[in-house]
Each structure stands twice: as C-alpha cells, then as structure tokens.
Amino acid sequence: MRHFLTLADFTKHELLEMISLAQKIKKQTLERKYVPYMQHKTLGMIFEKSSTRTRVSFEVGIYQLGGIGLFLSKNDIQLGRGEPMKDTARVISRMVDMVMIRTFEQSKLEEFAAFSKVPVINGLTDSYHPVQLLTDYLTMIEFHKSENPIVAYVGDGNNMAASWLMLASIMGFELRLATPKGYECDAKVVAKALEIADTSGAKIIILNDPKEAVIGADVVTTDTWISMGKEDEKVKRVADFKGYMVDSDMMQLAKDDAIFLHCLPAYRGYEVSDEVLEAHADAVFSEAENRLHMQKGIMVWLDAHR
C-alpha cells in the first residue's frame, strides 16, 4: 500500500504514471465518459484547514470516479475534541477506502498514515502541497512548458516553494527559487532537493533577487505571502516582500511566451498584479480545473497499488 504524503516518496516514472492517468481521465471526463474506476469506494476527507479548491476537487473527483466523498471538518469528528490522531486513523480507515487530509503539521499527516489501513493523501500541510505540484506539472504539459523548462518561483519559502523543490529535483528541470532574506525555504528541504538533483540532473538555484530568477524563465509562479495562520504577520510581510510582486515589468524579463501560474487564492496587488493574473487567466484557471483531474489520477493510481 502506498500513501501520497510528499513527492519525494515517488520516482519520476511513478509520478508520470499518475499524470498519464490524469490526462486519460480528463479526456474521458470532457467527453462525458465517466468510467467508474472507484465504483462504490469511499473517500474520507478530513479538513483542519478550510479550502475551496481542495474540497470541491476531491468531492467531485471521487463522485466522477463512481465513489462518494465524506467531508469531515475537525468540528465534526472527535479529532477536534482531543482524540489522538492515531485513534482517529484506526477508526476511520476501517470504514473508508481512502483518506485525504488537509492539516497544519506534516507530522500529523504522517502519524495518521502510520496507523491507517488505507491510502492517505496529503491535501496540504504547512510543509508540502504535493497534489498542487503534480497539477502544476500537468498544466505545464498542456501549455507546452514541460520540456527542459526554466521555472522561476518568486515569493515565500513556504509549502509551495518546498514542493516546487521536490518536483524540480525529481523531474530534472531548472528551478530558480527567489525569496526575501529571512523567508528562505527550510534548509533540510533544500538539502534533500539538492541530493535528489544530483541523480536527476536538475538545476536548483537559490536566490534573493526575484528579477534575476525570472530572466529567461518559461514559467513564473508565486503564492500568497500571508499563508493561513500567519495573518497577524501581514503588515510586516507586506513590507518585507516589497519588490516581489509579479507584475508586468517582472514578467517582461521572462521569455516572450512564458506562462504565469498561481495555486490560488490570489491576492491581487500583493504577490501578483491584477494585470498579470488577467493576462494569464487561461493558464491559471486551467491549473485550477486540473486539480480535479490530477487528483483523480492520484486516487486511481493509489487504489491500484493497494
């Protein structure tokens, strides 16, 4: 049995298998051919963090695969009243076929997986957001930006930055990661990415200058500066991230046919200008739609490897 906790748990070949499944299922979905790959299967969806895209994409996704999703907020289950994570895992995993968790600490996710009888999917933690990164790579393929791309990530060294490091190091492309001083990605994550890159041939460049990162890039991406749980740092962060907004001037440094990606929600006027987001709306909202299809590919792959 396999869990989907971080991209580093998989080989490049395995990740491409999931992406290929997602492409196949997306094509079938667009043709209104709903193949019941997971007929009568149940997905338990545990949310300690609120979400729009994660809830809708997983709930619709399991339904389109022939199964059913159960939305479980921390206020709906005993986990929110102090039940240990390992006990919640032991109970829920005896009743459902797969579990998706969106929580804060990666350690909580890993503890649940350690005691679960069914595959567990990371729907987002403070450390990683792997379903989003496979979605981004699927979108890059669709926009013809997956062959030896140069990707520039501009912003906070958060879970998205860490996940981009994992994706680039496994897939073997060039990633330029630009963060303000004091907001760099966790050193252990960078070291792990560099270790994987030694084998894959990936080029990982860590910078503090966003413009240097974007020059000649095929893909420019960012994320919110004020992640959930850090709202009290907003004033300081806005000041510290001055010069990091992806605006038209910054995008002009990238290749003429470069695309902009954002996992959403986007805070226009902060990490990205309204002009850039609207100019690249096709890519950004295709990326949002692809969460649905990519996660179906992940679920079907995990179900087949039980």
C-alpha positions as CSV (number, residue, x, y, z in Angstrom):
1,M,0.0,0.0,0.0
2,R,1.3,3.5,-0.9
3,H,0.5,6.9,0.7
4,F,0.8,10.2,-1.1
5,L,2.4,12.4,1.5
6,T,5.2,14.1,-0.4
7,L,6.5,13.9,-4.0
8,A,9.8,12.5,-2.6
9,D,8.0,9.2,-1.9
10,F,7.8,8.5,-5.6
11,T,10.1,8.1,-8.6
12,K,9.8,10.2,-11.7
13,H,8.3,7.2,-13.5
14,E,5.6,6.8,-10.9
15,L,4.7,10.5,-10.9
16,L,4.5,10.4,-14.8
17,E,2.2,7.3,-14.5
18,M,-0.2,9.4,-12.3
19,I,-0.1,12.3,-14.7
20,S,-0.8,10.0,-17.6
21,L,-3.8,8.6,-15.8
22,A,-5.0,12.1,-15.1
23,Q,-4.7,13.0,-18.8
24,K,-6.7,9.9,-19.8
25,I,-9.4,10.6,-17.2
26,K,-9.6,14.3,-18.1
27,K,-10.1,13.4,-21.7
28,Q,-12.8,10.9,-20.8
29,T,-14.5,13.5,-18.5
30,L,-14.5,16.2,-21.2
31,E,-16.2,13.6,-23.5
32,R,-18.7,12.9,-20.7
33,K,-17.5,9.4,-20.3
34,Y,-17.4,8.7,-16.6
35,V,-15.6,5.5,-16.1
36,P,-16.2,4.0,-12.6
37,Y,-12.6,3.4,-11.7
38,M,-13.5,3.6,-8.0
39,Q,-17.1,2.3,-8.0
40,H,-18.6,2.1,-4.6
41,K,-15.4,3.3,-3.0
42,T,-15.5,5.9,-0.2
43,L,-13.1,8.8,0.3
44,G,-12.9,10.3,3.8
45,M,-11.9,14.0,3.6
46,I,-10.5,15.4,6.9
47,F,-10.2,19.2,6.9
48,E,-8.4,21.0,9.7
49,K,-7.8,23.9,7.3
50,S,-10.6,25.4,5.3
51,S,-10.5,25.1,1.5
52,T,-12.3,25.9,-1.8
53,R,-10.4,24.1,-4.5
54,T,-9.4,21.1,-2.3
55,R,-12.8,20.3,-1.1
56,V,-14.6,20.7,-4.4
57,S,-12.0,18.9,-6.5
58,F,-11.8,15.9,-4.2
59,E,-15.5,15.6,-3.6
60,V,-16.4,16.0,-7.3
61,G,-13.5,13.8,-8.3
62,I,-14.4,10.7,-6.2
63,Y,-18.0,11.1,-7.4
64,Q,-17.0,11.2,-11.0
65,L,-14.9,8.0,-10.4
66,G,-18.0,6.2,-9.1
67,G,-17.5,6.7,-5.4
68,I,-18.5,9.0,-2.7
69,G,-16.7,11.6,-0.5
70,L,-17.3,12.3,3.2
71,F,-16.5,15.9,4.3
72,L,-15.2,15.7,7.9
73,S,-14.2,19.0,9.5
74,K,-12.3,19.0,12.8
75,N,-15.6,20.2,14.4
76,D,-17.5,17.2,13.0
77,I,-15.3,14.4,14.4
78,Q,-13.7,13.5,17.7
79,L,-10.3,14.7,16.4
80,G,-11.5,18.2,17.2
81,R,-12.3,17.2,20.8
82,G,-8.9,15.8,21.5
83,E,-8.9,12.3,20.2
84,P,-5.4,11.2,19.3
85,M,-4.6,11.2,15.6
86,K,-3.6,7.6,15.7
87,D,-7.0,6.6,17.1
88,T,-8.9,8.6,14.6
89,A,-6.8,6.9,11.9
90,R,-7.6,3.4,13.3
91,V,-11.3,4.1,13.3
92,I,-11.8,6.0,10.0
93,S,-9.5,3.8,7.9
94,R,-11.6,0.7,8.9
95,M,-14.7,2.4,7.4
96,V,-13.5,4.1,4.2
97,D,-11.3,3.1,1.2
98,M,-9.0,6.2,1.1
99,V,-8.4,9.3,3.2
100,M,-7.4,12.8,2.2
101,I,-6.2,15.1,5.0
102,R,-5.7,18.9,4.8
103,T,-4.0,19.9,8.1
104,F,-1.2,22.0,9.6
105,E,1.7,19.8,10.7
106,Q,3.2,17.3,8.4
107,S,3.8,15.1,11.5
108,K,0.0,14.8,12.0
109,L,-0.4,13.5,8.4
110,E,2.4,11.1,8.8
111,E,1.0,9.8,12.2
112,F,-2.4,9.2,10.6
113,A,-0.8,7.3,7.7
114,A,1.3,5.2,10.0
115,F,-1.9,3.9,11.7
116,S,-4.1,3.8,8.6
117,K,-5.3,0.7,6.9
118,V,-6.0,2.6,3.6
119,P,-4.0,5.0,1.4
120,V,-3.7,8.6,2.7
121,I,-3.3,11.7,0.5
122,N,-1.8,15.0,1.6
123,G,-4.3,17.6,0.6
124,L,-1.9,20.3,2.1
125,T,0.2,20.7,5.1
126,D,2.4,23.6,6.3
127,S,5.3,21.6,4.8
128,Y,4.1,20.4,1.4
129,H,1.3,20.6,-1.1
130,P,2.1,17.7,-3.5
131,V,-1.3,17.4,-5.2
132,Q,-0.9,21.0,-6.3
133,L,2.5,20.5,-7.8
134,L,1.5,17.5,-9.9
135,T,-1.4,19.7,-11.0
136,D,1.0,22.4,-12.0
137,Y,3.2,20.0,-14.0
138,L,0.1,18.7,-15.8
139,T,-0.7,22.3,-16.7
140,M,2.8,22.9,-17.9
141,I,2.5,19.9,-20.2
142,E,-0.8,21.2,-21.6
143,F,0.8,24.6,-22.2
144,H,4.0,23.0,-23.8
145,K,6.2,24.1,-20.9
146,S,7.4,20.7,-19.6
147,E,10.4,20.0,-21.9
148,N,13.5,21.2,-20.1
149,P,11.7,24.2,-18.6
150,I,13.2,27.0,-16.5
151,V,10.8,27.7,-13.7
152,A,11.0,30.8,-11.5
153,Y,9.3,30.7,-8.1
154,V,9.1,34.2,-6.6
155,G,7.8,34.7,-3.0
156,D,7.7,33.0,0.4
157,G,9.8,29.9,1.1
158,N,6.6,28.1,2.2
159,N,5.0,24.7,1.4
160,M,4.6,25.6,-2.2
161,A,8.3,26.5,-2.5
162,A,9.3,23.3,-0.8
163,S,7.0,21.3,-3.2
164,W,8.5,23.0,-6.2
165,L,11.9,22.0,-5.0
166,M,10.8,18.4,-4.8
167,L,9.1,18.4,-8.2
168,A,12.1,20.0,-10.0
169,S,14.6,17.8,-8.3
170,I,12.7,14.6,-9.2
171,M,11.7,15.7,-12.8
172,G,15.2,17.1,-13.5
173,F,14.4,20.7,-14.6
174,E,15.8,24.0,-13.6
175,L,14.2,25.8,-10.7
176,R,15.2,29.3,-9.6
177,L,13.8,29.9,-6.1
178,A,13.8,33.6,-5.1
179,T,12.7,34.6,-1.6
180,P,13.4,37.6,0.6
181,K,16.1,37.2,3.2
182,G,14.7,35.6,6.3
183,Y,12.0,33.8,4.3
184,E,14.1,31.2,2.6
185,C,12.9,27.6,2.3
186,D,13.8,25.2,5.1
187,A,17.5,24.2,4.8
188,K,16.7,20.5,5.2
189,V,14.2,20.6,2.3
190,V,16.8,22.4,0.1
191,A,19.5,19.8,1.0
192,K,17.1,17.0,0.2
193,A,16.2,18.5,-3.2
194,L,19.9,19.0,-4.0
195,E,20.6,15.4,-3.1
196,I,17.9,14.2,-5.5
197,A,19.0,16.6,-8.1
198,D,22.5,15.0,-8.1
199,T,20.9,11.9,-9.7
200,S,18.2,13.6,-11.9
201,G,20.3,16.3,-13.3
202,A,18.0,19.1,-12.0
203,K,19.5,22.5,-11.6
204,I,18.4,24.2,-8.3
205,I,19.3,27.9,-7.9
206,I,18.5,29.7,-4.6
207,L,18.3,33.5,-4.8
208,N,17.1,36.6,-3.0
209,D,16.6,38.7,-6.2
210,P,13.3,38.0,-7.9
211,K,14.2,39.7,-11.2
212,E,17.3,37.5,-11.5
213,A,15.2,34.5,-11.1
214,V,12.7,35.5,-13.8
215,I,15.1,36.4,-16.6
216,G,14.5,33.9,-19.4
217,A,12.1,31.8,-17.5
218,D,9.5,29.6,-19.2
219,V,7.2,29.5,-16.2
220,V,6.8,32.1,-13.5
221,T,4.9,31.2,-10.3
222,T,4.2,32.5,-6.9
223,D,2.0,32.0,-3.8
224,T,0.4,34.2,-1.2
225,W,2.7,36.0,1.2
226,I,0.3,35.6,4.1
227,S,-0.5,31.9,4.5
228,M,-3.3,30.6,6.7
229,G,-2.4,31.0,10.3
230,K,0.0,33.9,9.7
231,E,-2.5,36.7,9.2
232,D,-1.1,38.6,12.3
233,E,2.2,39.0,10.3
234,K,0.5,40.7,7.4
235,V,1.9,44.3,7.9
236,K,5.5,43.0,8.4
237,R,5.3,40.6,5.5
238,V,4.0,43.1,3.0
239,A,6.9,45.4,3.9
240,D,9.4,42.5,3.7
241,F,8.2,41.3,0.3
242,K,8.4,44.7,-1.3
243,G,9.6,44.2,-4.9
244,Y,8.4,40.6,-5.0
245,M,5.0,41.2,-6.7
246,V,4.9,39.6,-10.1
247,D,3.8,42.5,-12.3
248,S,4.1,43.2,-16.0
249,D,7.6,44.6,-15.7
250,M,8.8,41.5,-14.0
251,M,7.0,39.2,-16.5
252,Q,8.7,41.0,-19.4
253,L,12.0,39.6,-18.1
254,A,10.8,36.1,-18.8
255,K,10.6,34.5,-22.2
256,D,8.0,36.1,-24.6
257,D,5.8,33.0,-24.4
258,A,6.2,32.4,-20.7
259,I,3.2,31.4,-18.6
260,F,2.3,32.5,-15.1
261,L,0.9,30.0,-12.6
262,H,-0.7,30.5,-9.2
263,C,-2.3,27.9,-7.0
264,L,-4.9,30.3,-5.8
265,P,-6.5,32.1,-4.0
266,A,-4.5,35.1,-5.4
267,Y,-4.3,38.4,-3.6
268,R,-4.1,40.9,-6.4
269,G,-1.9,43.8,-5.7
270,Y,0.3,41.8,-3.3
271,E,2.1,38.7,-4.8
272,V,0.7,39.3,-8.3
273,S,-0.8,42.3,-10.1
274,D,-4.3,42.2,-11.5
275,E,-2.9,42.8,-15.0
276,V,-0.6,39.7,-14.9
277,L,-3.3,37.5,-13.5
278,E,-5.8,38.5,-16.1
279,A,-3.3,38.2,-18.9
280,H,-2.6,34.6,-17.8
281,A,-6.1,33.7,-16.7
282,D,-6.3,30.8,-19.2
283,A,-3.2,29.1,-17.6
284,V,-4.2,29.9,-14.0
285,F,-7.8,28.7,-14.2
286,S,-6.8,25.7,-16.3
287,E,-4.4,25.0,-13.4
288,A,-7.3,25.3,-11.0
289,E,-9.5,22.9,-13.1
290,N,-6.7,20.4,-13.3
291,R,-6.8,19.9,-9.6
292,L,-9.9,17.9,-10.2
293,H,-8.4,15.7,-12.9
294,M,-4.9,15.3,-11.4
295,Q,-6.4,14.2,-8.0
296,K,-8.5,11.6,-9.8
297,G,-5.3,10.2,-11.4
298,I,-3.6,10.1,-8.0
299,M,-6.6,8.3,-6.4
300,V,-6.9,5.7,-9.1
301,W,-3.1,5.1,-9.0
302,L,-3.1,4.6,-5.2
303,D,-6.2,2.4,-5.4
304,A,-4.4,0.2,-8.0
305,H,-1.3,-0.1,-5.8
306,R,-3.0,-1.3,-2.6
